């Protein structure tokens, strides 16, 4: 049975805890009958505990973190460590998001965070993607470098706790002219798996989920999952409205049903 991963990245939203709890409750209701879809809500750190309480022990919908500190503990004012996140019930942590990279996060900084996340027994959601897509394929080298640097010291046995989210930077945010195409994503996903086969081997590379994230909407979600063969989606703005995100869940379920019938 096909398993589809949906990660809702709320970024610095909503403004108040009451709104966050209400939104999470709306998502939880949309998953009551889901068979193929797993959802992780990447909420701001101050909301993690309360949103986790709203979700309860649901395996279909759980909390995730948007980032993590590169330190373990000690005199690091303002840092939120992987062990702290784990103690709150966090299961996945996003690292290397384009917005964090734009603020100065380096590939080496991503590597250190990946190491901390995995050491704590959590799952890494590693974001990779190019700022511009050239016609000569040089952007693929950017993706390769991001992957290989971030995963430099990761043991093969840890591949089961790795998710890769491809987010073309040029397709993200309110200023994006358009999302990528399912065909374009599929080509990049094949390349990502080829790169992953180096450190983890061909078999593991095929099982590591590769998600698409870049202006995902209820209207294009289904095509990225079906035609693009995405393992799931990293959803930004569309995850801030319960009705929109429920529609994406419904699309994922429809694709899951169709995939099962074809088998």
C-alpha positions in Angstrom: 0.0 0.0 0.0 1.4 3.4 -1.0 2.3 5.7 1.9 2.1 9.4 1.1 3.9 11.9 3.3 2.4 15.4 3.8 4.3 17.9 5.8 2.6 21.2 6.7 5.2 23.9 7.2 3.5 26.7 9.0 6.6 28.9 9.2 6.0 31.9 11.5 2.3 31.3 11.6 -0.3 31.7 13.0 0.1 34.7 15.4 -1.6 33.2 18.4 -1.7 29.8 20.1 -5.5 29.6 20.0 -5.4 29.8 16.2 -2.7 27.1 16.0 -4.8 24.7 18.1 -7.9 25.4 16.1 -6.1 24.8 12.8 -4.5 21.5 14.1 -8.0 20.3 15.2 -9.2 21.0 11.7 -6.4 18.9 10.2 -7.0 16.1 12.6 -10.6 15.8 11.5 -9.6 15.5 7.9 -7.5 12.5 8.6 -10.1 10.4 10.4 -10.7 8.1 7.4 -7.3 8.5 5.8 -5.7 5.2 4.7 -2.7 6.3 2.6 -1.7 9.6 4.1 0.6 10.5 7.0 0.7 14.1 8.1 3.4 16.0 10.1 2.6 19.5 11.3 5.8 21.6 11.4 4.7 24.3 13.8 6.6 27.1 15.5 8.5 26.0 18.6 6.3 27.8 21.1 3.3 25.9 19.8 4.7 22.4 19.7 3.5 21.2 23.1 0.0 22.5 22.8 -0.5 21.4 19.2 0.9 18.0 20.2 -1.8 17.8 22.9 -4.5 18.6 20.3 -3.3 15.8 18.1 -2.9 13.3 20.9 -1.3 10.0 20.1 -2.5 9.9 16.5 -0.1 8.1 14.2 -1.7 9.7 11.2 -1.0 13.3 12.3 2.0 14.3 14.5 4.1 17.3 15.3 7.4 18.2 13.6 9.9 21.0 14.1 11.0 23.6 11.5 14.6 23.7 12.6 17.0 22.7 15.4 20.1 24.1 17.0 23.5 22.7 16.1 24.4 22.3 19.8 23.6 19.6 22.3 23.2 21.6 25.6 24.9 24.2 27.8 25.6 27.9 27.5 23.8 28.6 24.3 21.1 31.1 25.0 18.0 30.8 22.8 19.0 27.4 21.4 16.4 24.6 21.0 18.2 21.2 20.9 17.1 17.9 19.2 16.7 16.2 22.6 14.4 19.0 23.7 12.3 18.6 20.6 12.2 14.8 21.1 10.9 15.2 24.7 8.0 17.2 23.3 6.9 14.4 21.0 8.5 15.7 17.9 9.2 13.0 15.3 10.6 14.8 12.3 12.7 17.9 11.9 13.0 20.1 8.8 16.6 21.2 8.1 18.1 23.2 5.3 14.9 25.0 4.2 15.6 27.6 1.6 14.5 30.4 3.9 17.1 29.3 6.5 19.8 29.0 3.9 18.9 32.5 2.7 19.6 33.7 6.2 23.1 32.3 6.1 22.7 28.6 6.9 25.6 26.8 5.1 25.8 23.3 3.8 28.1 22.5 6.7 25.6 23.9 9.1 23.0 21.6 7.6 25.3 18.7 8.0 25.8 19.4 11.7 22.1 19.6 12.3 21.5 16.4 10.4 23.9 14.7 12.7 22.2 16.0 15.8 18.8 15.0 14.6 19.7 11.4 13.7 21.7 11.0 16.9 18.6 11.9 18.9 16.6 9.2 17.1 14.5 11.6 15.1 13.8 11.7 11.3 15.5 14.3 9.1 13.5 16.2 6.5 16.3 17.5 4.4 15.4 20.3 2.0 17.4 20.8 -1.2 16.9 22.9 -4.2 18.3 25.5 -6.6 17.7 29.2 -6.7 17.5 29.2 -10.6 17.0 26.5 -13.1 19.5 26.9 -16.0 19.1 25.1 -19.3 22.5 23.4 -19.1 21.7 21.3 -16.0 24.2 23.0 -13.7 21.5 23.3 -11.0 21.7 19.5 -10.6 25.3 20.0 -9.3 23.9 22.4 -6.6 21.5 19.7 -5.5 24.2 17.1 -5.5 26.5 19.2 -3.4 23.7 20.0 -0.9 22.9 16.3 -0.5 26.4 14.9 -0.3 27.6 17.5 2.2 24.5 17.1 4.4 24.8 13.3 4.5 28.6 13.1 4.6 28.8 11.2 7.8 25.4 9.4 7.8 25.6 5.7 8.2 23.7 3.4 5.7 21.7 2.1 8.6 20.2 5.5 9.2 18.7 5.9 5.7 15.3 4.8 7.1 15.1 8.0 9.0 15.7 10.3 6.1 13.2 12.2 4.0 14.4 14.5 1.2 12.2 17.5 0.2 13.0 19.1 -3.1 12.1 22.8 -3.1 13.0 24.8 -6.2 13.6 28.2 -4.7 12.3 30.0 -7.8 8.9 28.3 -7.3 8.5 29.3 -3.6 6.6 32.1 -2.0 4.2 34.8 -3.0 6.6 36.2 -5.7 6.9 32.8 -7.4 5.8 32.9 -11.0 4.7 29.2 -11.0 5.3 25.9 -9.4 7.5 23.3 -11.0 5.9 20.8 -13.3 5.3 17.1 -12.4 7.6 16.1 -15.2 10.3 18.5 -14.1 10.0 17.2 -10.5 10.2 13.6 -11.6 13.4 14.2 -13.5 15.0 15.8 -10.4 13.7 13.1 -8.1 15.4 10.5 -10.3 18.6 12.4 -10.1 18.3 12.8 -6.3 17.9 9.0 -5.9 20.9 8.5 -8.2 23.0 10.7 -5.8 21.6 8.9 -2.7 22.6 5.6 -4.2 26.2 6.6 -3.6 26.2 6.8 0.2 23.3 4.4 0.8 23.2 1.9 -2.1 20.6 1.6 -4.9 18.0 -0.3 -2.8 17.9 2.2 0.0 17.9 5.1 -2.4 14.6 3.8 -3.9 13.0 3.6 -0.5 14.0 7.1 0.8 10.9 9.4 0.4 11.4 12.3 -2.0 8.8 15.0 -1.6 8.0 18.0 -3.7 7.7 21.4 -2.1 7.2 24.6 -4.1 3.9 26.4 -4.3 1.8 23.3 -3.6 -1.9 23.9 -3.9 -5.1 21.7 -3.8 -5.2 22.1 -7.6 -1.7 20.8 -8.4 -1.1 18.4 -5.4 -2.7 15.4 -7.2 -0.6 15.8 -10.3 2.7 16.0 -8.4 1.7 12.8 -6.6 0.4 10.9 -9.6 2.2 12.1 -12.7 5.4 13.3 -10.8 5.4 10.2 -8.6 6.3 12.3 -5.5 6.5 10.4 -2.3 4.6 13.3 -0.7 4.5 17.0 -0.4 6.0 19.8 1.7 3.2 22.3 1.9 3.6 26.0 2.9 0.8 28.6 2.5 -1.9 26.1 1.6 -1.4 24.4 5.0 -2.5 27.6 6.8 -6.1 27.1 5.8 -7.8 23.9 7.1 -10.1 23.6 4.0 -7.2 23.9 1.6 -5.1 21.3 3.4 -8.0 18.9 3.8 -8.4 19.1 0.0 -4.7 18.2 -0.4 -5.3 15.2 2.0 -8.2 14.2 -0.2 -6.1 14.4 -3.3 -3.4 12.3 -1.6 -6.0 9.7 -0.7 -7.4 9.6 -4.2 -3.9 9.0 -5.6 -3.3 6.3 -3.0 -6.5 4.5 -3.9 -5.7 4.7 -7.7 -2.1 3.4 -7.1 -3.4 0.4 -5.1 -5.9 -0.5 -7.8 -3.1 -0.5 -10.4 -1.1 -2.9 -8.3 
